[in-house]
Amino acid sequence: MEFLLNILLIFFLFGYGIVNEAQLSVRRICGLSAAGGVCENLDLNRYNSEKNALKKSVKIEFIGTNGNHQRILDLIKKINKPFTVVMFDAHSDAKPNPGKIHCGNWVNFAFKENPYLKRIITIGITKGIRFEMAPSWCNYELIKSGKHVIFPALKVRSYFKDSKIPSTVSDLSDKCEFDYIAKFFGSPGYYVLWETPSYDGIRRYIENGDSVYITIDLDVLQGVKTPYGSGKMNISTVSEIIKNLERDYKIYGVDICGTDDISSKADFEEILKCLRK
């Protein structure tokens, strides 16, 4: 008799476990805690529809202040097919120093991290791009090779020392002028008046079939307070470029950094609207 009671107890506990797990699953679907709550009018069709829509939406990573921008390296190294990074940033993030990876130089390391990366297109630079400051803020070798394409927010001139003007720079410029006086004194160089952002200009540098990864530093925007200042681009220009990219290319992923200051709230929400159809 005792043996039979034990068998019945085992079956009871087993059956209770199955029912309990089923209840927990329903609670998870409903967004309720395991501790309680009633799931009424559960619409599984709507749940599956929302789940499928979520799978199709762009994955967005929030990586903190712009002092964390180098965290993008952990995100893009997982990509295993040809892609282009489109970066919105007031800085080049390509300071040509070989030291420790940080938010100001991560671009120099990106191509080493992932051989599938074709190009980084930086939109909205305003810091460290004027005149002779540019070589200390931008890795000229990456620009010269065509791997780093830049579109400053405003019409500015930079100066680079070189014996000739590379086509990768002249193609990006409104005007290039060789410095013949400096050449006479044995230190040749040239001035470049950069082209400002336009979608047609940007898409020239995204190869057919490539997917796009978007990285946004909110310091690119005017009026937004971040630890590294603010830029000169307005949200409507940034939004329009993002909408066009999402329309024309497969967006592999997006990350956003900069600030949680209240000054960023409206622009932040506008960016999310572009990415969440």
C-alpha positions as CSV (number, residue, x, y, z in Angstrom):
1,M,0.0,0.0,0.0
2,E,2.8,2.4,0.9
3,F,4.6,1.6,-2.4
4,L,1.4,2.4,-4.3
5,L,1.0,5.8,-2.5
6,N,4.6,6.7,-3.4
7,I,4.0,5.9,-7.1
8,L,0.8,8.1,-7.0
9,L,2.8,11.0,-5.3
10,I,5.5,10.8,-8.0
11,F,2.9,11.1,-10.8
12,F,1.2,14.0,-9.0
13,L,4.4,16.0,-8.6
14,F,5.5,15.3,-12.2
15,G,2.1,16.4,-13.5
16,Y,2.1,19.5,-11.3
17,G,5.6,20.5,-12.6
18,I,4.3,20.3,-16.2
19,V,1.3,22.4,-15.5
20,N,3.3,24.9,-13.5
21,E,5.9,25.3,-16.3
22,A,3.1,25.8,-18.8
23,Q,1.7,28.6,-16.6
24,L,5.0,30.2,-16.3
25,S,5.4,30.2,-20.0
26,V,2.1,32.0,-20.5
27,R,3.1,34.5,-17.8
28,R,6.3,35.2,-19.7
29,I,4.4,35.8,-22.9
30,C,2.0,38.1,-21.1
31,G,4.8,40.0,-19.5
32,L,3.8,39.0,-16.0
33,S,6.0,37.9,-13.2
34,A,6.0,34.3,-12.0
35,A,4.8,35.5,-8.6
36,G,1.2,36.2,-9.8
37,G,-1.1,38.0,-12.1
38,V,-3.9,36.8,-14.4
39,C,-3.5,36.5,-18.1
40,E,-6.8,37.4,-19.7
41,N,-7.7,37.3,-23.4
42,L,-4.2,36.1,-24.5
43,D,-4.0,36.7,-28.2
44,L,-1.3,34.3,-29.4
45,N,-1.6,35.4,-33.0
46,R,-0.9,39.0,-32.0
47,Y,2.1,37.8,-29.8
48,N,3.6,35.8,-32.7
49,S,3.1,38.7,-35.0
50,E,4.9,41.1,-32.6
51,K,7.7,38.6,-32.1
52,N,8.2,38.3,-35.9
53,A,8.1,42.0,-36.3
54,L,10.8,42.4,-33.6
55,K,13.0,39.9,-35.5
56,K,12.8,42.0,-38.6
57,S,13.5,45.3,-36.8
58,V,17.0,46.8,-36.6
59,K,19.0,45.8,-33.5
60,I,20.0,48.9,-31.6
61,E,22.8,48.9,-29.0
62,F,23.1,51.7,-26.4
63,I,26.7,52.0,-25.4
64,G,26.7,54.9,-22.9
65,T,28.5,58.2,-23.2
66,N,30.7,59.1,-26.1
67,G,33.7,58.1,-24.0
68,N,32.6,54.5,-24.7
69,H,32.6,54.7,-28.5
70,Q,35.4,52.2,-28.8
71,R,32.9,49.5,-27.7
72,I,31.7,49.4,-31.3
73,L,34.7,47.2,-32.0
74,D,33.1,44.4,-30.0
75,L,29.9,44.8,-32.0
76,I,31.3,44.9,-35.6
77,K,33.9,42.1,-35.2
78,K,31.0,39.6,-35.2
79,I,30.0,40.6,-38.8
80,N,31.0,37.9,-41.3
81,K,30.2,39.5,-44.6
82,P,31.3,42.6,-46.5
83,F,30.0,45.8,-44.8
84,T,30.5,49.6,-44.5
85,V,30.3,51.6,-41.3
86,V,28.4,54.9,-41.5
87,M,29.4,57.0,-38.5
88,F,27.7,60.2,-37.4
89,D,30.2,62.0,-35.2
90,A,31.7,65.4,-34.5
91,H,35.1,63.8,-34.3
92,S,37.0,61.5,-36.6
93,D,37.8,59.0,-33.8
94,A,40.9,58.3,-35.9
95,K,43.7,60.1,-34.0
96,P,46.8,58.6,-35.5
97,N,48.4,57.4,-32.3
98,P,49.4,53.7,-31.8
99,G,48.6,53.6,-28.1
100,K,45.8,52.0,-26.1
101,I,42.4,51.8,-27.8
102,H,40.1,54.6,-26.7
103,C,37.1,56.6,-28.0
104,G,39.3,58.9,-30.0
105,N,41.3,56.4,-32.0
106,W,39.2,53.2,-32.4
107,V,38.8,53.8,-36.2
108,N,42.5,52.9,-36.6
109,F,41.9,49.4,-35.1
110,A,38.5,48.7,-36.8
111,F,40.1,47.3,-40.0
112,K,42.4,45.0,-38.0
113,E,39.5,43.7,-36.0
114,N,37.4,42.7,-39.0
115,P,38.7,42.0,-42.5
116,Y,35.1,42.2,-43.9
117,L,35.1,45.9,-43.2
118,K,35.4,47.8,-46.4
119,R,35.1,51.4,-45.4
120,I,34.2,53.8,-42.6
121,I,32.2,56.9,-43.7
122,T,32.2,59.6,-41.1
123,I,29.5,62.3,-41.3
124,G,29.4,65.6,-39.4
125,I,33.0,66.2,-38.3
126,T,33.6,69.6,-36.8
127,K,36.4,69.0,-34.4
128,G,40.0,68.9,-35.4
129,I,39.5,69.1,-39.1
130,R,40.4,72.7,-39.8
131,F,43.6,73.6,-41.6
132,E,46.8,72.1,-40.2
133,M,45.0,70.5,-37.2
134,A,43.7,67.7,-39.4
135,P,46.8,65.5,-39.4
136,S,46.8,65.3,-35.6
137,W,43.1,64.4,-35.5
138,C,42.7,62.3,-38.6
139,N,44.7,59.3,-39.8
140,Y,45.8,60.6,-43.2
141,E,47.0,57.2,-44.4
142,L,43.4,55.8,-43.9
143,I,42.0,58.8,-45.8
144,K,44.5,58.5,-48.5
145,S,43.8,54.8,-48.9
146,G,40.1,55.4,-49.3
147,K,39.2,53.4,-46.2
148,H,38.1,56.4,-44.2
149,V,35.8,58.8,-46.0
150,I,34.9,62.0,-44.3
151,F,32.1,64.5,-44.8
152,P,32.5,67.5,-42.4
153,A,29.3,69.2,-41.2
154,L,30.4,72.5,-42.6
155,K,32.6,73.7,-45.4
156,V,36.1,73.7,-43.9
157,R,39.6,73.5,-45.3
158,S,42.3,71.1,-44.2
159,Y,46.0,70.9,-44.9
160,F,47.9,67.7,-45.5
161,K,51.6,67.3,-46.4
162,D,52.0,65.2,-49.5
163,S,53.9,65.3,-52.8
164,K,50.6,65.1,-54.7
165,I,46.9,65.2,-54.2
166,P,45.4,61.6,-54.0
167,S,42.2,61.0,-56.0
168,T,40.6,59.6,-52.8
169,V,40.7,63.1,-51.4
170,S,40.1,65.1,-54.6
171,D,37.0,63.0,-55.3
172,L,35.6,64.0,-51.8
173,S,36.4,67.7,-52.1
174,D,34.8,70.8,-53.5
175,K,38.2,72.1,-54.3
176,C,41.9,71.1,-53.8
177,E,44.9,73.4,-54.1
178,F,48.5,72.3,-54.2
179,D,50.9,74.4,-52.0
180,Y,53.6,75.2,-54.5
181,I,55.3,77.6,-52.1
182,A,55.7,74.8,-49.5
183,K,57.0,72.5,-52.3
184,F,59.6,75.1,-53.2
185,F,60.9,75.0,-49.7
186,G,60.9,71.1,-49.7
187,S,57.8,70.5,-47.7
188,P,55.0,70.0,-50.3
189,G,51.3,69.8,-49.3
190,Y,47.9,70.8,-50.3
191,Y,44.6,72.4,-49.1
192,V,41.3,70.6,-49.4
193,L,37.9,72.2,-49.2
194,W,35.7,69.3,-48.1
195,E,32.4,68.3,-49.6
196,T,29.6,68.5,-47.0
197,P,27.1,65.6,-46.4
198,S,24.6,64.7,-49.0
199,Y,23.0,61.3,-49.4
200,D,24.0,61.0,-53.1
201,G,27.6,61.8,-52.0
202,I,27.6,59.2,-49.2
203,R,26.1,56.3,-51.3
204,R,29.0,56.7,-53.8
205,Y,31.2,55.0,-51.2
206,I,28.9,52.1,-50.3
207,E,29.6,49.2,-52.6
208,N,26.7,47.2,-54.1
209,G,25.8,44.2,-52.0
210,D,27.4,45.5,-48.9
211,S,25.4,45.7,-45.7
212,V,25.6,48.9,-43.5
213,Y,26.3,49.3,-39.9
214,I,25.3,52.7,-38.4
215,T,27.1,54.2,-35.4
216,I,25.8,57.4,-33.9
217,D,27.6,59.7,-31.5
218,L,25.0,62.3,-30.3
219,D,27.8,64.9,-30.2
220,V,27.3,65.3,-34.0
221,L,24.1,67.3,-33.3
222,Q,23.8,70.9,-32.5
223,G,22.3,71.9,-29.1
224,V,22.9,68.5,-27.5
225,K,25.2,68.5,-24.4
226,T,27.7,65.6,-24.2
227,P,30.9,65.1,-22.3
228,Y,32.7,65.9,-25.6
229,G,30.7,68.9,-26.6
230,S,28.2,69.2,-29.5
231,G,28.3,69.5,-33.2
232,K,26.8,71.4,-36.1
233,M,24.4,69.0,-37.8
234,N,20.6,69.3,-37.4
235,I,18.4,66.3,-36.6
236,S,16.5,66.6,-39.9
237,T,19.6,66.1,-42.0
238,V,20.7,63.1,-39.9
239,S,17.2,61.6,-39.9
240,E,16.9,61.9,-43.7
241,I,20.3,60.1,-44.3
242,I,19.3,57.3,-41.9
243,K,15.9,56.9,-43.6
244,N,17.5,56.6,-47.0
245,L,20.1,54.1,-45.8
246,E,17.4,51.9,-44.3
247,R,15.4,52.2,-47.5
248,D,18.4,51.3,-49.8
249,Y,20.6,48.9,-47.8
250,K,20.4,46.0,-45.4
251,I,21.2,47.5,-42.0
252,Y,23.2,45.0,-40.0
253,G,23.0,46.9,-36.7
254,V,23.1,50.3,-35.0
255,D,24.7,51.7,-31.9
256,I,24.1,55.0,-30.2
257,C,26.3,56.8,-27.7
258,G,26.8,60.3,-26.4
259,T,24.7,61.4,-23.4
260,D,21.6,60.8,-21.3
261,D,21.3,64.6,-20.8
262,I,17.7,65.9,-21.2
263,S,19.0,68.0,-24.1
264,S,19.2,64.9,-26.2
265,K,15.7,63.5,-25.6
266,A,13.9,64.9,-28.6
267,D,16.7,64.1,-31.1
268,F,17.2,60.7,-29.6
269,E,13.5,59.9,-30.1
270,E,13.6,61.1,-33.7
271,I,16.5,58.8,-34.4
272,L,14.7,55.8,-32.9
273,K,11.6,56.7,-35.1
274,C,13.8,56.4,-38.2
275,L,15.0,52.9,-37.1
276,R,11.7,51.5,-35.8
277,K,9.3,51.3,-38.7
